[in-house]
């Protein structure tokens, strides 16, 4: 089954590549595309190799994102083995998110110095080491292995730096490409939970971690070594000559603007992590089989993957901040679904609806950074924003477990998540007002 899942993941990535690149056949050749506009020409940095890079990145992130899911799916048996309640594995999941955020900044700076290929290979080896340590079966080893190995140097070397790296290969369909690549966690969520549920039942959670670590590391390191290479130099378009270092953003100093956007990303990711980290356990509390809960998680993440491609298409047309605002509203509505029903069929519908809502928020934040800030700052601004996003995921995953341990049910956690989502919508609405005001002033000055 593990081999079938590996083949399915790689095939899905190549299928998506074919669909995206197929629509562009005849438009590009070599390393770029030249489009005539009037009597002049604008050379695009996008090429067929750009989409090969995107497909390879999607595949690597699909395997990297599967590593923390071994804890999500195995939350109950891990808690029983370690005898520390659900808050301990929930804390391990939170440390994976937090480690990915902090590691993204560190590894983003490393990628600027040593290149994304070397950093991605480091990430593949770190995921193997982290899962080996986590499988020792001690509380400290679970936290260290998942937090430092899988999070800090594993996904931290792959997720935030990879999004920044891929954004440098695109200038016309950047939102679409970012939506595709950042969907790796949703491909992982569709492919791996049911397989992990079966493997944990047959082999146990510790052996499952060992086997998956070997497979994921081999795929990630091989793809990084064979496919990744330095990106082309951005020649024109948003995020290059459009903005200069130090220029005001949204009518305020650039670091303040980034700080407010990062706060918004934290607020949106707190509720985002709650169902993803606790849906299987939530179903178990309602008397729904663990296998059905794992399938429900797969439906949620598959729905988010499909929706993310739509949100990427939309963000190329309305911009990153507007996509964040609309997606935030949809996430709040979707979260209400888990409060509205507790039967199996209703929860499947709620999971699918929730995935459709929140799927495009994070890549839209990345696109907004690329739209508003210079390309020369992408290697640290994008990871810095994603660090706050992943800190929100970490806090949300832990908080839901802590609330459950305190009150004994998940509905209270869902309500807290909704409050965080509404706060994010209000903040982004304020930033959009400033953006519209700045555009009107620019037109008046012209």
C-alpha positions in Angstrom: 0.0 0.0 0.0 2.9 2.4 0.7 4.2 1.9 -2.8 0.8 2.5 -4.3 0.5 5.7 -2.4 3.9 6.9 -3.5 3.0 6.2 -7.2 -0.4 7.9 -6.7 1.2 11.0 -5.2 3.8 11.4 -8.0 1.2 10.6 -10.7 -1.1 13.3 -9.3 1.6 15.9 -9.4 2.5 15.1 -13.0 -1.2 15.0 -14.0 -1.7 18.5 -12.6 1.5 19.6 -14.4 0.1 18.3 -17.6 -3.2 20.1 -17.2 -1.6 23.4 -16.3 1.2 23.3 -18.9 -1.2 21.8 -21.6 -3.2 25.0 -21.6 0.0 26.9 -22.3 1.3 24.7 -25.1 2.4 26.7 -28.0 3.0 29.8 -25.8 6.4 29.0 -24.5 9.7 27.7 -25.6 13.1 27.5 -24.0 13.5 29.4 -20.8 10.8 32.0 -21.3 8.0 33.5 -23.3 8.0 36.6 -25.5 4.7 38.4 -26.0 4.3 41.3 -28.4 2.6 44.4 -27.1 2.2 47.1 -29.7 5.7 47.6 -31.1 7.5 46.4 -28.0 8.1 43.0 -26.4 8.0 41.8 -22.8 9.9 38.7 -22.0 8.3 36.5 -19.4 10.4 34.4 -17.1 7.8 31.6 -17.1 8.6 28.4 -19.1 7.8 24.7 -19.2 10.6 24.2 -16.7 8.8 26.6 -14.3 5.9 24.1 -14.2 8.3 21.1 -13.8 9.8 22.9 -10.8 6.2 23.5 -9.5 5.3 19.8 -9.9 8.5 18.6 -8.2 7.9 21.1 -5.4 4.3 19.9 -5.0 5.5 16.3 -4.8 8.2 17.1 -2.2 5.8 19.1 0.0 3.2 16.3 -0.3 5.7 13.9 1.3 7.1 16.4 3.8 3.6 17.3 5.0 2.7 13.7 5.6 5.2 13.4 8.4 3.2 15.4 11.0 0.1 13.5 10.0 1.5 10.3 11.6 0.8 12.1 14.9 -2.6 13.5 13.9 -3.9 10.1 12.8 -2.2 8.2 15.6 -3.2 10.8 18.3 -5.2 8.4 20.4 -2.8 5.4 20.4 0.2 7.7 20.9 -1.6 9.2 23.9 -2.4 5.8 25.3 1.2 4.5 24.8 2.8 7.5 26.5 0.0 7.9 29.1 0.1 11.7 29.0 -3.3 12.6 27.6 -4.1 14.1 24.2 -2.4 17.3 25.0 1.1 15.8 24.6 0.7 14.6 20.9 -1.3 17.8 20.3 1.8 19.7 21.6 4.0 17.6 19.3 1.8 18.7 16.3 2.0 22.3 17.5 5.8 22.1 17.7 5.9 20.8 14.1 4.0 23.8 12.9 6.0 26.2 15.1 9.3 24.6 14.1 8.3 24.9 10.4 7.7 28.6 10.9 11.0 29.3 12.7 12.9 26.9 10.5 11.4 28.6 7.4 13.1 31.9 8.3 16.5 30.2 9.2 16.4 28.0 6.2 15.2 30.8 3.9 18.3 32.7 4.7 20.3 29.5 4.1 18.6 29.1 0.7 19.7 32.6 -0.2 23.3 31.7 0.5 23.5 28.0 -0.5 20.6 27.5 -2.9 17.2 25.8 -2.5 18.6 22.4 -3.7 20.9 22.0 -0.7 18.3 23.2 1.7 15.6 20.9 0.4 18.0 17.9 0.6 18.7 18.9 4.3 14.9 18.9 4.8 14.6 15.3 3.5 17.3 14.0 5.7 15.9 15.8 8.7 12.4 14.3 8.3 13.9 10.8 8.4 16.0 11.6 11.5 13.0 13.2 13.2 10.6 10.3 12.7 13.3 7.9 13.8 13.7 9.8 17.1 9.9 10.2 17.5 9.5 6.4 17.2 11.6 5.8 20.4 8.3 5.9 22.3 9.2 8.4 25.0 7.5 11.8 25.6 10.7 13.7 25.1 11.6 11.9 21.9 8.1 12.6 20.4 8.5 16.3 21.1 12.1 16.5 19.9 11.7 14.3 16.8 8.5 16.0 15.6 9.3 19.5 16.7 13.0 19.7 15.6 13.4 17.0 13.0 10.1 17.1 11.2 9.3 20.7 11.9 12.4 22.9 12.4 14.8 21.4 9.9 12.4 19.2 7.9 9.3 21.1 6.8 11.1 24.3 7.8 13.6 23.7 5.0 10.9 22.8 2.5 7.7 24.7 2.9 8.4 28.4 3.4 11.6 28.6 1.4 10.1 26.5 -1.4 7.1 28.9 -1.8 9.6 31.8 -2.1 11.7 29.8 -4.5 8.8 28.9 -6.8 7.5 32.4 -6.8 10.7 33.5 -8.5 10.0 31.2 -11.5 6.7 32.9 -12.3 5.5 36.4 -13.2 2.1 36.0 -15.0 0.5 33.0 -13.2 2.2 33.4 -9.9 -1.0 33.1 -7.8 -1.9 29.9 -9.7 1.5 28.4 -9.2 1.6 29.3 -5.5 -1.8 27.7 -5.0 -0.6 24.6 -6.7 2.6 24.2 -4.8 1.2 25.1 -1.4 -1.4 22.4 -1.9 1.2 19.8 -0.9 -0.3 19.5 2.6 -3.7 18.8 1.1 -2.4 16.1 -1.3 -0.8 14.6 1.8 -4.0 14.9 3.7 -5.9 13.1 1.0 -3.3 10.3 0.4 -1.8 9.5 3.8 -4.4 9.5 6.6 -6.3 6.3 5.5 -2.9 4.6 4.8 -1.6 5.6 8.2 -4.8 4.5 9.9 -4.3 1.0 8.3 -0.6 0.9 9.0 -0.9 1.9 12.7 -3.5 -0.8 13.2 -1.2 -3.4 11.6 2.3 -2.2 12.5 1.8 0.2 15.3 2.5 4.0 15.2 6.3 3.6 15.8 7.0 1.3 12.9 4.7 3.4 10.7 6.9 6.4 11.5 10.0 4.5 10.6 8.7 3.2 7.2 7.3 6.5 6.2 10.5 8.4 7.1 12.6 6.2 4.9 10.2 6.5 1.9 9.6 10.3 2.2 13.3 11.1 2.7 14.3 9.1 -0.4 11.8 10.8 -2.6 12.5 14.3 -1.4 16.3 14.1 -1.6 16.2 12.5 -5.0 13.9 15.1 -6.5 15.8 18.0 -4.9 19.1 16.7 -6.4 17.7 16.1 -9.9 15.3 18.9 -10.5 16.0 22.1 -8.4 18.3 24.7 -9.8 18.8 28.5 -9.5 15.7 30.5 -10.6 15.8 32.9 -13.5 16.3 36.6 -12.9 13.0 38.5 -12.7 12.9 40.8 -15.8 9.6 42.7 -15.3 6.2 42.7 -13.7 4.9 43.0 -10.1 7.3 42.5 -7.3 10.4 43.5 -9.4 10.7 47.1 -10.6 7.2 47.9 -9.3 8.3 48.4 -5.7 11.6 49.6 -4.2 13.1 48.6 -0.9 12.0 51.0 1.9 9.0 52.3 0.0 5.8 52.7 2.0 3.3 49.9 1.8 -0.5 50.4 2.4 0.4 53.9 3.5 2.7 52.8 6.3 6.3 51.7 6.9 6.9 48.3 5.1 7.8 46.4 8.3 4.6 47.6 10.0 2.5 46.5 7.0 4.2 43.1 7.0 3.6 42.9 10.8 -0.1 43.5 10.4 -0.4 41.0 7.5 1.5 38.5 9.7 -0.9 39.1 12.6 -3.8 38.4 10.2 -2.1 35.2 9.0 -1.7 34.1 12.6 -5.4 34.8 13.4 -6.7 32.9 10.3 -4.5 29.8 11.0 -5.6 29.3 14.6 -9.1 28.0 13.5 -7.5 26.4 10.3 -5.5 24.0 12.4 -8.3 22.9 14.8 -10.4 20.5 12.5 -7.3 19.3 10.7 -5.5 18.2 13.9 -8.6 16.9 15.8 -11.1 15.7 13.3 -10.2 12.0 13.7 -10.4 12.2 17.5 -13.6 14.3 17.3 -15.2 11.5 15.3 -14.1 8.9 17.8 -15.8 10.9 20.6 -19.0 10.8 18.6 -18.9 7.0 18.2 -17.7 7.2 14.5 -15.0 4.6 13.6 -11.4 5.9 13.4 -11.2 4.7 9.7 -14.2 6.9 8.9 -12.6 9.8 10.7 -9.5 9.4 8.7 -11.5 9.2 5.5 -13.3 12.4 6.6 -10.0 14.2 7.1 -9.0 13.1 3.6 -12.2 14.5 2.2 -11.6 17.8 4.0 -8.0 18.2 2.6 -9.0 17.0 -0.9 -11.7 19.6 -0.9 -9.2 22.2 0.2 -6.8 21.1 -2.5 -9.4 21.4 -5.3 -10.6 24.8 -3.9 -7.0 26.1 -3.6 -6.7 25.9 -7.4 -9.8 28.1 -7.8 -8.6 30.5 -5.2 -5.2 30.7 -7.0 -7.0 31.5 -10.3 -9.1 34.1 -8.5 -6.1 35.7 -6.8 -4.4 36.4 -10.1 -7.5 38.5 -11.0 -8.5 40.3 -7.8 -5.2 40.3 -5.9 -3.9 38.6 -2.8 -5.5 40.7 0.0 -9.0 40.5 -1.5 -8.6 36.7 -1.8 -7.6 36.6 1.9 -10.6 38.6 2.9 -13.1 36.5 1.0 -11.4 33.2 2.0 -11.5 34.3 5.7 -15.3 34.8 5.5 -15.7 31.4 3.9 -13.6 29.8 6.6 -15.8 31.2 9.3 -19.0 29.9 7.6 -17.4 26.5 7.2 -16.3 26.3 10.8 -20.0 26.7 11.8 -20.7 23.4 10.0 -19.0 21.4 12.8 -21.3 23.0 15.3 -24.4 22.4 13.2 -24.2 18.6 12.9 -22.7 15.5 14.6 -23.9 12.6 12.4 -21.6 10.9 10.0 -23.1 12.1 6.7 -23.4 15.7 8.0 -19.8 15.8 9.2 -18.6 14.6 5.8 -20.5 17.5 4.2 -19.2 19.9 6.8 -15.6 18.7 6.2 -15.9 19.2 2.5 -17.5 22.7 2.9 -14.8 23.7 5.4 -12.0 22.6 3.0 -13.6 24.7 0.2 -13.6 27.8 2.4 -10.1 28.0 3.9 -8.1 26.4 1.0 -6.8 29.6 -0.6 -5.9 31.8 2.3 -2.2 31.0 2.9 -1.0 31.2 -0.7 -3.0 34.5 -1.1 -1.0 35.9 1.8 2.2 34.9 0.0 0.9 36.5 -3.2 0.0 39.7 -1.3 3.6 39.9 0.0 5.0 39.4 -3.6 2.6 42.1 -4.9 3.4 44.7 -2.2 7.1 44.2 -1.5 10.3 44.0 -3.7 11.4 40.7 -5.1 14.8 41.2 -3.5 13.2 40.8 -0.1 11.2 37.6 -0.8 13.7 35.2 0.8 13.0 36.6 4.2 9.6 38.4 4.1 7.7 35.3 2.8 9.2 33.0 5.5 8.7 35.6 8.2 5.0 35.8 7.3 4.7 32.0 7.1 6.3 31.7 10.5 3.4 33.6 11.9 0.9 31.5 9.9 2.5 28.3 11.2 2.6 29.7 14.7 -1.1 30.2 14.4 -1.5 26.6 13.3 0.7 25.4 16.2 -1.4 27.5 18.7 -4.7 26.3 17.2 -3.7 22.6 17.3 -2.5 22.8 20.9 -5.4 25.0 22.1 -8.0 22.7 20.7 -6.4 19.8 22.6 -6.0 21.8 25.8 -9.7 23.0 25.7 -10.8 19.4 25.2 -8.7 18.2 28.1 -10.3 20.9 30.2 -14.0 20.7 29.2 -14.2 17.2 27.6 -15.8 18.2 24.3 -14.7 20.0 21.1 -17.6 22.5 20.5 -16.0 25.0 22.8 -12.8 24.9 20.7 -14.8 25.4 17.5 -16.4 28.6 19.0 -13.0 30.0 20.0 -11.7 29.3 16.5 -14.6 31.2 15.0 -13.7 34.2 17.1 -10.2 34.2 15.8 -11.4 34.0 12.2 -13.7 37.0 12.7 -10.8 39.0 14.1 -8.8 38.2 11.0 -11.6 39.3 8.7 -11.8 42.6 10.5 -8.1 43.2 10.3 -7.8 42.4 6.6 -10.9 44.6 5.9 -9.0 47.5 7.5 -5.9 46.9 5.3 -8.1 46.7 2.2 -9.6 50.1 3.1 -6.0 51.6 3.3 -5.1 49.9 0.0 -8.1 51.4 -1.7 -7.4 54.8 -0.2 -3.8 54.6 -1.4 -4.8 53.8 -4.9 -7.3 56.7 -5.0 -4.5 59.1 -3.9 -2.2 57.7 -6.5 -4.7 58.3 -9.3 -5.5 61.8 -8.0 -1.7 62.6 -8.0 -1.4 61.4 -11.6 
